[in-house]
Amino acid sequence: MTNHQRDAYVLRDGIMNLLSDQEVASVSTAETAEKLADGDEYIDLEQLDQGVRRAQATPTPMGRVLPRKAVHQDTWSKILMKLTRPDFRITQSSGPAPSSGNT
């Protein structure tokens, strides 16, 4: 498993752990929909590095989508915080971790 794959897995798991049982059920129901409505915001759980996306006329891969409308606003805000925190960023590079600067 590469660092990128591990980071993506940890981030995806952290996001899913934010969901309540009711939200998990709502997301599961949304997965069975044919598509999202144009303009609906969502996160592709297999492409988290792309952040929040908006549904368009092209089909959205529903089996891996977390639609904004399926979760409570507070949960969505927590998800956005996870996506933007530097320690949860999914990076393509495999370089060394930055030092803390305490020398």
C-alpha positions in Angstrom: 0.0 0.0 0.0 1.4 3.4 -1.0 1.4 6.4 1.3 -1.2 8.0 -1.0 -3.5 4.9 -0.7 -3.0 4.8 3.1 -3.7 8.6 3.5 -6.9 8.2 1.3 -8.1 5.3 3.4 -7.5 7.1 6.7 -9.3 10.2 5.5 -12.2 8.2 4.0 -12.5 6.2 7.3 -12.4 9.4 9.3 -15.2 11.0 7.2 -17.4 7.9 7.5 -17.0 7.8 11.3 -18.5 11.3 11.4 -21.8 10.1 10.1 -24.7 9.2 12.5 -26.6 5.9 11.9 -29.4 8.0 10.3 -26.9 9.7 8.0 -25.4 6.3 7.0 -28.9 5.1 6.1 -29.5 8.3 4.1 -26.3 7.9 2.2 -27.1 4.3 1.5 -30.4 5.3 0.1 -28.8 8.0 -2.0 -26.5 5.4 -3.5 -29.5 3.7 -5.1 -30.6 6.8 -6.9 -29.9 7.0 -10.6 -28.1 10.3 -10.4 -27.8 13.5 -8.4 -29.8 16.6 -9.4 -27.8 19.2 -11.3 -26.0 21.4 -8.9 -26.1 19.0 -5.9 -22.9 19.1 -4.0 -21.1 15.9 -3.2 -17.8 14.3 -2.3 -16.4 11.4 -4.3 -15.1 9.0 -1.6 -12.6 7.6 -4.1 -11.3 11.0 -5.2 -11.2 13.0 -2.0 -8.3 15.1 -3.2 -10.8 16.8 -5.6 -12.8 18.1 -2.7 -16.4 19.1 -3.0 -17.9 18.8 -6.4 -21.2 19.7 -8.1 -23.3 17.3 -10.0 -23.7 18.2 -13.7 -25.4 16.6 -16.7 -22.8 13.9 -16.8 -23.6 10.8 -14.7 -22.1 10.8 -11.1 -20.7 7.4 -9.8 -23.4 7.0 -7.2 -21.8 4.0 -5.4 -19.0 6.1 -4.1 -20.7 9.5 -3.6 -21.4 11.3 -0.3 -24.1 13.8 -1.2 -24.3 16.9 0.9 -28.1 16.6 1.1 -27.7 13.2 2.8 -26.0 14.5 5.9 -26.8 17.2 8.5 -25.2 20.6 8.0 -23.1 20.2 11.1 -21.7 16.9 9.8 -21.0 18.4 6.4 -19.0 21.2 8.1 -17.0 18.6 10.0 -16.3 16.8 6.7 -15.1 20.0 5.1 -12.8 20.6 8.0 -11.3 17.1 7.6 -10.8 17.7 3.9 -8.9 21.0 4.5 -6.8 20.1 7.5 -3.1 19.8 6.4 -2.5 16.7 8.5 -5.3 14.9 6.6 -4.4 16.0 3.1 -3.9 13.3 0.5 -0.6 14.0 -1.2 0.8 12.6 -4.4 4.4 13.1 -3.3 6.3 10.5 -1.3 8.9 12.9 0.0 9.9 13.2 3.7 7.5 14.7 6.2 8.2 18.3 7.0 10.2 18.9 10.2 8.6 20.8 13.1 11.2 23.5 13.0 12.2 23.0 16.7 15.9 23.0 16.6 
